[in-house]
Amino acid sequence: MKSVPMSNVKMKWRDHLNSVWAGENCDNVCTRDGVFLLYERLVANKEDMISSTTSSVLNQNPVLPDFECESPSVGKLEHHVTALLNSQFELARSVCAESPFSVVLRQRLLVLWRIFHSVLTKYHDKEKVKSQSSTHDKKNQK
């Protein structure tokens, strides 16, 4: 499984597939295999596109000074400790984002997002609701 940060994912919903996604069995979202199959359908339909902009935060290590005989000032020490802690935090974030649990959770989120979008578009489209209510009002007036 490939890990992709949410900021690098572009969703491009295909409106002609809204009926299919709106009728999707929600039990499929509850299992890992079901999520994988639904996510693969998103990718196959080219609704989930991974943008090529990747940030290499992990390659930007803090610059540490060369060996110095004198002890560094307190300000420099605090700066280096802060830089090391920030690097460690970014490393932990990237490792957690690449865990199998995180990947499946992200895929599940995208699939649910797609299903909710299709339900919203299919059943709650403002123009459809207005046209249906106007035809309903005309029938009631007769």
A tleap script that builds the chain and sets N, CA, C and O, in Angstrom:
source leaprc.protein.ff14SB
mol = sequence {
  NMET LYS SER VAL PRO MET SER ASN VAL LYS
  MET LYS TRP ARG ASP HIE LEU ASN SER VAL
  TRP ALA GLY GLU ASN CYS ASP ASN VAL CYS
  THR ARG ASP GLY VAL PHE LEU LEU TYR GLU
  ARG LEU VAL ALA ASN LYS GLU ASP MET ILE
  SER SER THR THR SER SER VAL LEU ASN GLN
  ASN PRO VAL LEU PRO ASP PHE GLU CYS GLU
  SER PRO SER VAL GLY LYS LEU GLU HIE HIE
  VAL THR ALA LEU LEU ASN SER GLN PHE GLU
  LEU ALA ARG SER VAL CYS ALA GLU SER PRO
  PHE SER VAL VAL LEU ARG GLN ARG LEU LEU
  VAL LEU TRP ARG ILE PHE HIE SER VAL LEU
  THR LYS TYR HIE ASP LYS GLU LYS VAL LYS
  SER GLN SER SER THR HIE ASP LYS LYS ASN
  GLN CLYS
}
set mol.1.N position { 0.833 -1.178 0.000 }
set mol.1.CA position { 0.000 0.000 0.000 }
set mol.1.C position { 0.877 1.239 0.000 }
set mol.1.O position { 1.886 1.315 0.700 }
set mol.2.N position { 0.471 2.185 -0.788 }
set mol.2.CA position { 1.244 3.397 -0.931 }
set mol.2.C position { 0.619 4.504 -0.097 }
set mol.2.O position { -0.593 4.715 -0.147 }
set mol.3.N position { 1.436 5.207 0.662 }
set mol.3.CA position { 0.938 6.285 1.507 }
set mol.3.C position { 1.015 7.598 0.757 }
set mol.3.O position { 2.041 7.931 0.163 }
set mol.4.N position { -0.071 8.334 0.790 }
set mol.4.CA position { -0.123 9.624 0.132 }
set mol.4.C position { -0.720 10.629 1.103 }
set mol.4.O position { -1.831 10.432 1.593 }
set mol.5.N position { 0.008 11.707 1.386 }
set mol.5.CA position { -0.572 12.719 2.260 }
set mol.5.C position { -1.835 13.304 1.646 }
set mol.5.O position { -1.945 13.423 0.425 }
set mol.6.N position { -2.792 13.669 2.502 }
set mol.6.CA position { -4.067 14.195 2.014 }
set mol.6.C position { -3.868 15.458 1.189 }
set mol.6.O position { -4.671 15.737 0.299 }
set mol.7.N position { -2.832 16.218 1.457 }
set mol.7.CA position { -2.609 17.443 0.703 }
set mol.7.C position { -2.172 17.148 -0.723 }
set mol.7.O position { -2.268 18.023 -1.583 }
set mol.8.N position { -1.692 15.931 -1.000 }
set mol.8.CA position { -1.236 15.580 -2.335 }
set mol.8.C position { -2.283 14.811 -3.131 }
set mol.8.O position { -1.969 14.260 -4.186 }
set mol.9.N position { -3.507 14.765 -2.652 }
set mol.9.CA position { -4.567 14.040 -3.337 }
set mol.9.C position { -5.533 15.045 -3.938 }
set mol.9.O position { -5.999 15.959 -3.258 }
set mol.10.N position { -5.830 14.864 -5.225 }
set mol.10.CA position { -6.827 15.694 -5.891 }
set mol.10.C position { -8.002 14.805 -6.246 }
set mol.10.O position { -7.843 13.766 -6.887 }
set mol.11.N position { -9.172 15.222 -5.826 }
set mol.11.CA position { -10.366 14.460 -6.139 }
set mol.11.C position { -11.068 15.128 -7.314 }
set mol.11.O position { -11.283 16.340 -7.316 }
set mol.12.N position { -11.418 14.333 -8.301 }
set mol.12.CA position { -12.148 14.837 -9.461 }
set mol.12.C position { -13.328 13.909 -9.673 }
set mol.12.O position { -13.219 12.883 -10.345 }
set mol.13.N position { -14.459 14.285 -9.089 }
set mol.13.CA position { -15.626 13.420 -9.149 }
set mol.13.C position { -16.201 13.396 -10.551 }
set mol.13.O position { -16.289 14.429 -11.214 }
set mol.14.N position { -16.587 12.228 -10.995 }
set mol.14.CA position { -17.259 12.036 -12.280 }
set mol.14.C position { -18.763 11.979 -11.997 }
set mol.14.O position { -19.242 11.059 -11.333 }
set mol.15.N position { -19.497 12.963 -12.504 }
set mol.15.CA position { -20.919 13.069 -12.187 }
set mol.15.C position { -21.732 11.892 -12.701 }
set mol.15.O position { -22.744 11.532 -12.101 }
set mol.16.N position { -21.306 11.291 -13.799 }
set mol.16.CA position { -22.082 10.165 -14.333 }
set mol.16.C position { -21.975 8.916 -13.453 }
set mol.16.O position { -22.715 7.954 -13.664 }
set mol.17.N position { -21.073 8.915 -12.478 }
set mol.17.CA position { -20.935 7.779 -11.564 }
set mol.17.C position { -21.641 8.001 -10.228 }
set mol.17.O position { -21.574 7.147 -9.344 }
set mol.18.N position { -22.310 9.132 -10.075 }
set mol.18.CA position { -22.963 9.434 -8.794 }
set mol.18.C position { -24.006 8.391 -8.422 }
set mol.18.O position { -24.122 8.034 -7.249 }
set mol.19.N position { -24.767 7.895 -9.391 }
set mol.19.CA position { -25.798 6.890 -9.087 }
set mol.19.C position { -25.174 5.613 -8.563 }
set mol.19.O position { -25.705 4.986 -7.646 }
set mol.20.N position { -24.052 5.228 -9.141 }
set mol.20.CA position { -23.374 4.002 -8.706 }
set mol.20.C position { -22.867 4.159 -7.280 }
set mol.20.O position { -23.051 3.273 -6.446 }
set mol.21.N position { -22.225 5.296 -7.003 }
set mol.21.CA position { -21.669 5.511 -5.669 }
set mol.21.C position { -22.759 5.729 -4.627 }
set mol.21.O position { -22.607 5.311 -3.479 }
set mol.22.N position { -23.852 6.375 -5.010 }
set mol.22.CA position { -24.943 6.605 -4.055 }
set mol.22.C position { -25.614 5.297 -3.667 }
set mol.22.O position { -26.134 5.174 -2.558 }
set mol.23.N position { -25.611 4.325 -4.558 }
set mol.23.CA position { -26.222 3.038 -4.269 }
set mol.23.C position { -25.265 2.023 -3.685 }
set mol.23.O position { -25.614 0.851 -3.544 }
set mol.24.N position { -24.069 2.451 -3.344 }
set mol.24.CA position { -23.056 1.529 -2.828 }
set mol.24.C position { -23.460 0.980 -1.461 }
set mol.24.O position { -24.001 1.703 -0.625 }
set mol.25.N position { -23.192 -0.287 -1.252 }
set mol.25.CA position { -23.484 -0.939 0.023 }
set mol.25.C position { -22.503 -0.417 1.075 }
set mol.25.O position { -21.289 -0.554 0.921 }
set mol.26.N position { -23.023 0.167 2.120 }
set mol.26.CA position { -22.171 0.772 3.154 }
set mol.26.C position { -21.400 -0.267 3.958 }
set mol.26.O position { -20.425 0.074 4.629 }
set mol.27.N position { -21.820 -1.526 3.903 }
set mol.27.CA position { -21.083 -2.575 4.611 }
set mol.27.C position { -19.687 -2.761 4.031 }
set mol.27.O position { -18.779 -3.212 4.729 }
set mol.28.N position { -19.511 -2.415 2.756 }
set mol.28.CA position { -18.194 -2.553 2.126 }
set mol.28.C position { -17.172 -1.599 2.729 }
set mol.28.O position { -15.971 -1.867 2.683 }
set mol.29.N position { -17.631 -0.503 3.288 }
set mol.29.CA position { -16.717 0.485 3.866 }
set mol.29.C position { -16.208 0.024 5.227 }
set mol.29.O position { -15.218 0.550 5.736 }
set mol.30.N position { -16.880 -0.951 5.810 }
set mol.30.CA position { -16.534 -1.398 7.166 }
set mol.30.C position { -15.381 -2.389 7.196 }
set mol.30.O position { -14.777 -2.591 8.250 }
set mol.31.N position { -15.063 -3.006 6.078 }
set mol.31.CA position { -13.992 -4.000 6.064 }
set mol.31.C position { -12.794 -3.467 5.289 }
set mol.31.O position { -12.927 -2.628 4.399 }
set mol.32.N position { -11.648 -3.966 5.643 }
set mol.32.CA position { -10.416 -3.542 4.979 }
set mol.32.C position { -10.422 -3.925 3.500 }
set mol.32.O position { -10.017 -3.135 2.648 }
set mol.33.N position { -10.883 -5.143 3.198 }
set mol.33.CA position { -10.934 -5.589 1.802 }
set mol.33.C position { -11.941 -4.775 1.000 }
set mol.33.O position { -11.691 -4.426 -0.154 }
set mol.34.N position { -13.079 -4.477 1.617 }
set mol.34.CA position { -14.089 -3.672 0.936 }
set mol.34.C position { -13.585 -2.280 0.627 }
set mol.34.O position { -13.816 -1.754 -0.462 }
set mol.35.N position { -12.897 -1.686 1.585 }
set mol.35.CA position { -12.327 -0.354 1.375 }
set mol.35.C position { -11.296 -0.399 0.257 }
set mol.35.O position { -11.240 0.500 -0.582 }
set mol.36.N position { -10.483 -1.446 0.249 }
set mol.36.CA position { -9.459 -1.563 -0.783 }
set mol.36.C position { -10.103 -1.650 -2.169 }
set mol.36.O position { -9.644 -0.994 -3.105 }
set mol.37.N position { -11.164 -2.455 -2.306 }
set mol.37.CA position { -11.836 -2.588 -3.601 }
set mol.37.C position { -12.495 -1.275 -4.029 }
set mol.37.O position { -12.416 -0.890 -5.196 }
set mol.38.N position { -13.140 -0.595 -3.094 }
set mol.38.CA position { -13.776 0.680 -3.429 }
set mol.38.C position { -12.741 1.739 -3.790 }
set mol.38.O position { -12.951 2.534 -4.706 }
set mol.39.N position { -11.631 1.746 -3.071 }
set mol.39.CA position { -10.577 2.716 -3.381 }
set mol.39.C position { -9.952 2.417 -4.743 }
set mol.39.O position { -9.629 3.330 -5.503 }
set mol.40.N position { -9.786 1.136 -5.038 }
set mol.40.CA position { -9.263 0.768 -6.358 }
set mol.40.C position { -10.213 1.229 -7.460 }
set mol.40.O position { -9.765 1.616 -8.540 }
set mol.41.N position { -11.517 1.193 -7.199 }
set mol.41.CA position { -12.480 1.688 -8.180 }
set mol.41.C position { -12.316 3.196 -8.367 }
set mol.41.O position { -12.405 3.702 -9.486 }
set mol.42.N position { -12.074 3.911 -7.264 }
set mol.42.CA position { -11.814 5.353 -7.377 }
set mol.42.C position { -10.607 5.623 -8.268 }
set mol.42.O position { -10.634 6.503 -9.128 }
set mol.43.N position { -9.559 4.856 -8.047 }
set mol.43.CA position { -8.333 5.045 -8.827 }
set mol.43.C position { -8.562 4.636 -10.281 }
set mol.43.O position { -8.105 5.323 -11.195 }
set mol.44.N position { -9.270 3.517 -10.503 }
set mol.44.CA position { -9.524 3.041 -11.867 }
set mol.44.C position { -10.376 4.041 -12.649 }
set mol.44.O position { -10.182 4.217 -13.852 }
set mol.45.N position { -11.315 4.692 -11.970 }
set mol.45.CA position { -12.165 5.691 -12.626 }
set mol.45.C position { -11.489 7.052 -12.722 }
set mol.45.O position { -12.073 8.009 -13.229 }
set mol.46.N position { -10.275 7.131 -12.240 }
set mol.46.CA position { -9.477 8.362 -12.244 }
set mol.46.C position { -10.175 9.488 -11.487 }
set mol.46.O position { -10.103 10.656 -11.871 }
set mol.47.N position { -10.856 9.107 -10.396 }
set mol.47.CA position { -11.477 10.111 -9.543 }
set mol.47.C position { -10.530 10.528 -8.425 }
set mol.47.O position { -10.719 11.579 -7.812 }
set mol.48.N position { -9.541 9.735 -8.164 }
set mol.48.CA position { -8.543 10.024 -7.140 }
set mol.48.C position { -7.201 10.145 -7.842 }
set mol.48.O position { -6.622 9.148 -8.274 }
set mol.49.N position { -6.721 11.355 -7.951 }
set mol.49.CA position { -5.456 11.578 -8.640 }
set mol.49.C position { -4.433 12.083 -7.645 }
set mol.49.O position { -4.712 12.987 -6.857 }
set mol.50.N position { -3.268 11.506 -7.682 }
set mol.50.CA position { -2.195 11.891 -6.777 }
set mol.50.C position { -1.353 12.937 -7.484 }
set mol.50.O position { -0.799 12.680 -8.553 }
set mol.51.N position { -1.256 14.113 -6.888 }
set mol.51.CA position { -0.446 15.157 -7.499 }
set mol.51.C position { 1.024 14.870 -7.248 }
set mol.51.O position { 1.388 14.226 -6.264 }
set mol.52.N position { 1.844 15.349 -8.132 }
set mol.52.CA position { 3.266 15.016 -8.067 }
set mol.52.C position { 4.053 15.935 -7.149 }
set mol.52.O position { 5.269 15.786 -7.029 }
set mol.53.N position { 3.396 16.872 -6.506 }
set mol.53.CA position { 4.123 17.769 -5.612 }
set mol.53.C position { 4.369 17.068 -4.290 }
set mol.53.O position { 3.453 16.850 -3.497 }
set mol.54.N position { 5.606 16.725 -4.076 }
set mol.54.CA position { 5.970 16.086 -2.816 }
set mol.54.C position { 6.971 16.973 -2.103 }
set mol.54.O position { 7.883 17.525 -2.718 }
set mol.55.N position { 6.794 17.096 -0.848 }
set mol.55.CA position { 7.730 17.902 -0.069 }
set mol.55.C position { 8.683 16.963 0.645 }
set mol.55.O position { 8.267 15.993 1.279 }
set mol.56.N position { 9.941 17.262 0.535 }
set mol.56.CA position { 10.950 16.418 1.174 }
set mol.56.C position { 11.374 17.067 2.481 }
set mol.56.O position { 12.482 17.587 2.607 }
set mol.57.N position { 10.481 17.025 3.437 }
set mol.57.CA position { 10.768 17.620 4.744 }
set mol.57.C position { 11.840 16.816 5.451 }
set mol.57.O position { 12.656 17.372 6.186 }
set mol.58.N position { 11.843 15.505 5.232 }
set mol.58.CA position { 12.800 14.659 5.934 }
set mol.58.C position { 14.229 14.873 5.447 }
set mol.58.O position { 15.179 14.586 6.176 }
set mol.59.N position { 14.389 15.366 4.242 }
set mol.59.CA position { 15.731 15.600 3.722 }
set mol.59.C position { 16.291 16.945 4.163 }
set mol.59.O position { 17.447 17.255 3.875 }
set mol.60.N position { 15.506 17.733 4.842 }
set mol.60.CA position { 15.953 19.041 5.298 }
set mol.60.C position { 16.396 18.944 6.751 }
set mol.60.O position { 15.757 19.497 7.646 }
set mol.61.N position { 17.477 18.250 6.970 }
set mol.61.CA position { 17.992 18.069 8.325 }
set mol.61.C position { 18.502 19.390 8.869 }
set mol.61.O position { 18.960 20.242 8.107 }
set mol.62.N position { 18.427 19.568 10.177 }
set mol.62.CA position { 18.951 20.803 10.749 }
set mol.62.C position { 20.468 20.859 10.568 }
set mol.62.O position { 21.159 19.844 10.653 }
set mol.63.N position { 20.950 22.040 10.325 }
set mol.63.CA position { 22.381 22.224 10.129 }
set mol.63.C position { 23.043 22.294 11.500 }
set mol.63.O position { 22.767 23.190 12.298 }
set mol.64.N position { 23.903 21.350 11.747 }
set mol.64.CA position { 24.626 21.331 13.017 }
set mol.64.C position { 26.016 21.911 12.793 }
set mol.64.O position { 26.625 21.701 11.744 }
set mol.65.N position { 26.502 22.628 13.766 }
set mol.65.CA position { 27.820 23.245 13.594 }
set mol.65.C position { 28.931 22.196 13.654 }
set mol.65.O position { 28.765 21.111 14.212 }
set mol.66.N position { 30.064 22.559 13.062 }
set mol.66.CA position { 31.240 21.702 13.167 }
set mol.66.C position { 31.724 21.721 14.616 }
set mol.66.O position { 31.260 22.507 15.442 }
set mol.67.N position { 32.667 20.835 14.890 }
set mol.67.CA position { 33.188 20.744 16.249 }
set mol.67.C position { 33.842 22.063 16.637 }
set mol.67.O position { 34.647 22.625 15.894 }
set mol.68.N position { 33.478 22.531 17.801 }
set mol.68.CA position { 34.058 23.760 18.331 }
set mol.68.C position { 34.610 23.468 19.718 }
set mol.68.O position { 33.991 22.751 20.504 }
set mol.69.N position { 35.772 24.025 20.010 }
set mol.69.CA position { 36.375 23.821 21.326 }
set mol.69.C position { 35.576 24.524 22.412 }
set mol.69.O position { 35.452 24.020 23.528 }
set mol.70.N position { 35.044 25.671 22.086 }
set mol.70.CA position { 34.282 26.423 23.076 }
set mol.70.C position { 32.873 25.838 23.175 }
set mol.70.O position { 32.322 25.316 22.206 }
set mol.71.N position { 32.328 25.943 24.349 }
set mol.71.CA position { 30.950 25.461 24.492 }
set mol.71.C position { 30.004 26.499 23.875 }
set mol.71.O position { 30.214 27.703 24.022 }
set mol.72.N position { 28.969 26.023 23.189 }
set mol.72.CA position { 28.051 26.963 22.523 }
set mol.72.C position { 27.198 27.719 23.544 }
set mol.72.O position { 27.040 27.304 24.692 }
set mol.73.N position { 26.671 28.816 23.087 }
set mol.73.CA position { 25.830 29.624 23.978 }
set mol.73.C position { 24.496 28.907 24.218 }
set mol.73.O position { 24.129 27.979 23.497 }
set mol.74.N position { 23.798 29.359 25.232 }
set mol.74.CA position { 22.510 28.759 25.587 }
set mol.74.C position { 21.510 28.937 24.439 }
set mol.74.O position { 20.717 28.036 24.162 }
set mol.75.N position { 21.544 30.075 23.784 }
set mol.75.CA position { 20.639 30.332 22.658 }
set mol.75.C position { 20.868 29.356 21.514 }
set mol.75.O position { 19.919 28.845 20.919 }
set mol.76.N position { 22.166 29.097 21.206 }
set mol.76.CA position { 22.482 28.143 20.137 }
set mol.76.C position { 22.043 26.737 20.519 }
set mol.76.O position { 21.500 26.003 19.693 }
set mol.77.N position { 22.280 26.365 21.774 }
set mol.77.CA position { 21.866 25.034 22.228 }
set mol.77.C position { 20.348 24.869 22.120 }
set mol.77.O position { 19.862 23.839 21.652 }
set mol.78.N position { 19.613 25.879 22.552 }
set mol.78.CA position { 18.153 25.808 22.460 }
set mol.78.C position { 17.700 25.718 21.007 }
set mol.78.O position { 16.767 24.983 20.686 }
set mol.79.N position { 18.360 26.464 20.136 }
set mol.79.CA position { 18.022 26.422 18.712 }
set mol.79.C position { 18.254 25.019 18.142 }
set mol.79.O position { 17.406 24.503 17.414 }
set mol.80.N position { 19.380 24.405 18.462 }
set mol.80.CA position { 19.689 23.067 17.939 }
set mol.80.C position { 18.752 22.004 18.518 }
set mol.80.O position { 18.317 21.099 17.807 }
set mol.81.N position { 18.449 22.118 19.797 }
set mol.81.CA position { 17.516 21.159 20.406 }
set mol.81.C position { 16.135 21.293 19.761 }
set mol.81.O position { 15.484 20.291 19.468 }
set mol.82.N position { 15.694 22.525 19.542 }
set mol.82.CA position { 14.397 22.745 18.895 }
set mol.82.C position { 14.397 22.191 17.474 }
set mol.82.O position { 13.421 21.572 17.047 }
set mol.83.N position { 15.491 22.411 16.740 }
set mol.83.CA position { 15.581 21.894 15.373 }
set mol.83.C position { 15.565 20.368 15.364 }
set mol.83.O position { 14.909 19.759 14.518 }
set mol.84.N position { 16.281 19.749 16.296 }
set mol.84.CA position { 16.287 18.283 16.372 }
set mol.84.C position { 14.911 17.735 16.751 }
set mol.84.O position { 14.470 16.730 16.193 }
set mol.85.N position { 14.237 18.381 17.686 }
set mol.85.CA position { 12.895 17.944 18.076 }
set mol.85.C position { 11.905 18.086 16.920 }
set mol.85.O position { 11.057 17.217 16.719 }
set mol.86.N position { 12.012 19.171 16.165 }
set mol.86.CA position { 11.139 19.351 14.999 }
set mol.86.C position { 11.396 18.278 13.948 }
set mol.86.O position { 10.457 17.757 13.345 }
set mol.87.N position { 12.667 17.946 13.726 }
set mol.87.CA position { 13.000 16.886 12.769 }
set mol.87.C position { 12.461 15.541 13.239 }
set mol.87.O position { 11.948 14.755 12.443 }
set mol.88.N position { 12.582 15.285 14.528 }
set mol.88.CA position { 12.072 14.033 15.083 }
set mol.88.C position { 10.547 13.969 14.960 }
set mol.88.O position { 9.991 12.911 14.666 }
set mol.89.N position { 9.881 15.085 15.182 }
set mol.89.CA position { 8.426 15.137 15.047 }
set mol.89.C position { 7.997 14.868 13.603 }
set mol.89.O position { 7.051 14.115 13.371 }
set mol.90.N position { 8.681 15.472 12.639 }
set mol.90.CA position { 8.346 15.250 11.227 }
set mol.90.C position { 8.600 13.800 10.825 }
set mol.90.O position { 7.834 13.228 10.049 }
set mol.91.N position { 9.666 13.208 11.347 }
set mol.91.CA position { 9.944 11.800 11.071 }
set mol.91.C position { 8.835 10.919 11.641 }
set mol.91.O position { 8.360 10.002 10.971 }
set mol.92.N position { 8.426 11.194 12.867 }
set mol.92.CA position { 7.342 10.413 13.487 }
set mol.92.C position { 6.048 10.584 12.712 }
set mol.92.O position { 5.308 9.619 12.526 }
set mol.93.N position { 5.767 11.787 12.260 }
set mol.93.CA position { 4.550 12.037 11.480 }
set mol.93.C position { 4.572 11.246 10.174 }
set mol.93.O position { 3.564 10.648 9.797 }
set mol.94.N position { 5.694 11.238 9.491 }
set mol.94.CA position { 5.756 10.515 8.215 }
set mol.94.C position { 5.692 9.005 8.421 }
set mol.94.O position { 5.084 8.297 7.618 }
set mol.95.N position { 6.310 8.507 9.487 }
set mol.95.CA position { 6.255 7.066 9.765 }
set mol.95.C position { 4.827 6.653 10.106 }
set mol.95.O position { 4.351 5.617 9.642 }
set mol.96.N position { 4.147 7.456 10.912 }
set mol.96.CA position { 2.751 7.141 11.257 }
set mol.96.C position { 1.844 7.235 10.035 }
set mol.96.O position { 0.895 6.461 9.910 }
set mol.97.N position { 2.124 8.170 9.138 }
set mol.97.CA position { 1.300 8.320 7.937 }
set mol.97.C position { 1.479 7.149 6.986 }
set mol.97.O position { 0.602 6.888 6.163 }
set mol.98.N position { 2.586 6.445 7.081 }
set mol.98.CA position { 2.846 5.314 6.195 }
set mol.98.C position { 2.442 3.985 6.812 }
set mol.98.O position { 2.615 2.942 6.182 }
set mol.99.N position { 1.910 3.996 8.023 }
set mol.99.CA position { 1.506 2.741 8.655 }
set mol.99.C position { 0.292 2.176 7.924 }
set mol.99.O position { -0.511 2.937 7.383 }
set mol.100.N position { 0.149 0.857 7.901 }
set mol.100.CA position { -1.004 0.253 7.208 }
set mol.100.C position { -2.343 0.774 7.733 }
set mol.100.O position { -3.274 0.983 6.954 }
set mol.101.N position { -2.444 0.983 9.032 }
set mol.101.CA position { -3.688 1.502 9.601 }
set mol.101.C position { -4.011 2.880 9.032 }
set mol.101.O position { -5.155 3.152 8.669 }
set mol.102.N position { -3.013 3.737 8.956 }
set mol.102.CA position { -3.222 5.087 8.455 }
set mol.102.C position { -3.601 5.083 6.980 }
set mol.102.O position { -4.450 5.866 6.555 }
set mol.103.N position { -2.980 4.212 6.203 }
set mol.103.CA position { -3.281 4.134 4.771 }
set mol.103.C position { -4.726 3.699 4.556 }
set mol.103.O position { -5.440 4.292 3.747 }
set mol.104.N position { -5.160 2.664 5.277 }
set mol.104.CA position { -6.540 2.185 5.132 }
set mol.104.C position { -7.526 3.240 5.630 }
set mol.104.O position { -8.585 3.433 5.033 }
set mol.105.N position { -7.184 3.914 6.707 }
set mol.105.CA position { -8.052 4.963 7.233 }
set mol.105.C position { -8.206 6.098 6.224 }
set mol.105.O position { -9.307 6.616 6.039 }
set mol.106.N position { -7.124 6.483 5.579 }
set mol.106.CA position { -7.164 7.533 4.564 }
set mol.106.C position { -8.003 7.090 3.367 }
set mol.106.O position { -8.792 7.871 2.836 }
set mol.107.N position { -7.831 5.831 2.943 }
set mol.107.CA position { -8.631 5.316 1.835 }
set mol.107.C position { -10.110 5.282 2.207 }
set mol.107.O position { -10.965 5.640 1.397 }
set mol.108.N position { -10.410 4.853 3.427 }
set mol.108.CA position { -11.805 4.814 3.889 }
set mol.108.C position { -12.404 6.219 3.893 }
set mol.108.O position { -13.554 6.409 3.496 }
set mol.109.N position { -11.633 7.187 4.337 }
set mol.109.CA position { -12.098 8.568 4.358 }
set mol.109.C position { -12.421 9.058 2.949 }
set mol.109.O position { -13.453 9.695 2.737 }
set mol.110.N position { -11.552 8.767 1.989 }
set mol.110.CA position { -11.784 9.201 0.616 }
set mol.110.C position { -13.004 8.516 0.009 }
set mol.110.O position { -13.774 9.152 -0.711 }
set mol.111.N position { -13.190 7.225 0.292 }
set mol.111.CA position { -14.357 6.500 -0.222 }
set mol.111.C position { -15.637 7.076 0.385 }
set mol.111.O position { -16.618 7.290 -0.327 }
set mol.112.N position { -15.631 7.325 1.692 }
set mol.112.CA position { -16.811 7.917 2.330 }
set mol.112.C position { -17.098 9.311 1.785 }
set mol.112.O position { -18.253 9.692 1.595 }
set mol.113.N position { -16.051 10.049 1.543 }
set mol.113.CA position { -16.188 11.383 0.971 }
set mol.113.C position { -16.876 11.291 -0.392 }
set mol.113.O position { -17.758 12.087 -0.713 }
set mol.114.N position { -16.454 10.306 -1.186 }
set mol.114.CA position { -17.041 10.118 -2.519 }
set mol.114.C position { -18.508 9.715 -2.417 }
set mol.114.O position { -19.343 10.221 -3.167 }
set mol.115.N position { -18.826 8.816 -1.504 }
set mol.115.CA position { -20.211 8.367 -1.344 }
set mol.115.C position { -21.087 9.534 -0.877 }
set mol.115.O position { -22.186 9.727 -1.398 }
set mol.116.N position { -20.617 10.301 0.087 }
set mol.116.CA position { -21.400 11.439 0.576 }
set mol.116.C position { -21.608 12.480 -0.522 }
set mol.116.O position { -22.685 13.067 -0.628 }
set mol.117.N position { -20.583 12.706 -1.333 }
set mol.117.CA position { -20.719 13.653 -2.442 }
set mol.117.C position { -21.778 13.174 -3.430 }
set mol.117.O position { -22.598 13.966 -3.894 }
set mol.118.N position { -21.766 11.890 -3.750 }
set mol.118.CA position { -22.737 11.378 -4.719 }
set mol.118.C position { -24.159 11.427 -4.165 }
set mol.118.O position { -25.097 11.741 -4.899 }
set mol.119.N position { -24.327 11.121 -2.881 }
set mol.119.CA position { -25.662 11.207 -2.274 }
set mol.119.C position { -26.136 12.656 -2.266 }
set mol.119.O position { -27.293 12.937 -2.581 }
set mol.120.N position { -25.249 13.567 -1.909 }
set mol.120.CA position { -25.597 14.982 -1.896 }
set mol.120.C position { -25.999 15.455 -3.284 }
set mol.120.O position { -27.009 16.141 -3.443 }
set mol.121.N position { -25.216 15.091 -4.280 }
set mol.121.CA position { -25.491 15.531 -5.637 }
set mol.121.C position { -26.758 14.895 -6.188 }
set mol.121.O position { -27.547 15.559 -6.860 }
set mol.122.N position { -26.953 13.630 -5.911 }
set mol.122.CA position { -28.099 12.920 -6.485 }
set mol.122.C position { -29.409 13.291 -5.807 }
set mol.122.O position { -30.414 13.500 -6.486 }
set mol.123.N position { -29.418 13.375 -4.494 }
set mol.123.CA position { -30.671 13.556 -3.770 }
set mol.123.C position { -30.911 14.959 -3.233 }
set mol.123.O position { -32.038 15.290 -2.863 }
set mol.124.N position { -29.894 15.774 -3.182 }
set mol.124.CA position { -30.056 17.097 -2.587 }
set mol.124.C position { -29.651 18.217 -3.530 }
set mol.124.O position { -29.304 19.310 -3.081 }
set mol.125.N position { -29.691 17.962 -4.814 }
set mol.125.CA position { -29.363 18.994 -5.793 }
set mol.125.C position { -30.455 20.069 -5.745 }
set mol.125.O position { -31.637 19.747 -5.866 }
set mol.126.N position { -30.086 21.308 -5.574 }
set mol.126.CA position { -31.055 22.390 -5.381 }
set mol.126.C position { -31.985 22.552 -6.582 }
set mol.126.O position { -33.183 22.773 -6.405 }
set mol.127.N position { -31.455 22.447 -7.791 }
set mol.127.CA position { -32.293 22.609 -8.974 }
set mol.127.C position { -33.319 21.488 -9.076 }
set mol.127.O position { -34.471 21.729 -9.435 }
set mol.128.N position { -32.903 20.261 -8.760 }
set mol.128.CA position { -33.839 19.136 -8.803 }
set mol.128.C position { -34.932 19.307 -7.762 }
set mol.128.O position { -36.103 19.050 -8.040 }
set mol.129.N position { -34.558 19.738 -6.575 }
set mol.129.CA position { -35.536 19.916 -5.503 }
set mol.129.C position { -36.526 21.010 -5.879 }
set mol.129.O position { -37.726 20.859 -5.647 }
set mol.130.N position { -36.043 22.112 -6.457 }
set mol.130.CA position { -36.933 23.197 -6.865 }
set mol.130.C position { -37.884 22.741 -7.960 }
set mol.130.O position { -39.077 23.041 -7.905 }
set mol.131.N position { -37.374 22.020 -8.957 }
set mol.131.CA position { -38.233 21.574 -10.055 }
set mol.131.C position { -39.260 20.557 -9.563 }
set mol.131.O position { -40.409 20.573 -10.005 }
set mol.132.N position { -38.855 19.677 -8.655 }
set mol.132.CA position { -39.794 18.696 -8.122 }
set mol.132.C position { -40.861 19.371 -7.272 }
set mol.132.O position { -42.031 18.995 -7.333 }
set mol.133.N position { -40.469 20.359 -6.483 }
set mol.133.CA position { -41.455 21.043 -5.640 }
set mol.133.C position { -42.408 21.871 -6.492 }
set mol.133.O position { -43.588 21.973 -6.157 }
set mol.134.N position { -41.933 22.466 -7.582 }
set mol.134.CA position { -42.819 23.253 -8.442 }
set mol.134.C position { -43.806 22.353 -9.177 }
set mol.134.O position { -44.966 22.732 -9.334 }
set mol.135.N position { -43.382 21.175 -9.631 }
set mol.135.CA position { -44.314 20.246 -10.279 }
set mol.135.C position { -45.293 19.690 -9.260 }
set mol.135.O position { -46.455 19.448 -9.585 }
set mol.136.N position { -44.838 19.485 -8.035 }
set mol.136.CA position { -45.718 18.995 -6.973 }
set mol.136.C position { -46.776 20.053 -6.635 }
set mol.136.O position { -47.939 19.719 -6.410 }
set mol.137.N position { -46.370 21.331 -6.601 }
set mol.137.CA position { -47.309 22.418 -6.328 }
set mol.137.C position { -48.342 22.544 -7.439 }
set mol.137.O position { -49.514 22.799 -7.164 }
set mol.138.N position { -47.922 22.369 -8.692 }
set mol.138.CA position { -48.844 22.456 -9.824 }
set mol.138.C position { -49.874 21.339 -9.764 }
set mol.138.O position { -51.042 21.554 -10.088 }
set mol.139.N position { -49.451 20.146 -9.351 }
set mol.139.CA position { -50.382 19.022 -9.241 }
set mol.139.C position { -51.393 19.272 -8.129 }
set mol.139.O position { -52.565 18.920 -8.264 }
set mol.140.N position { -50.950 19.874 -7.037 }
set mol.140.CA position { -51.846 20.147 -5.911 }
set mol.140.C position { -52.861 21.241 -6.239 }
set mol.140.O position { -53.956 21.249 -5.677 }
set mol.141.N position { -52.518 22.159 -7.136 }
set mol.141.CA position { -53.422 23.244 -7.499 }
set mol.141.C position { -54.569 22.743 -8.367 }
set mol.141.O position { -55.640 23.351 -8.369 }
set mol.142.N position { -54.379 21.666 -9.095 }
set mol.142.CA position { -55.417 21.143 -9.994 }
set mol.142.C position { -56.475 20.471 -9.265 }
set mol.142.O position { -57.424 19.975 -9.873 }
savepdb mol mol.pdb
quit
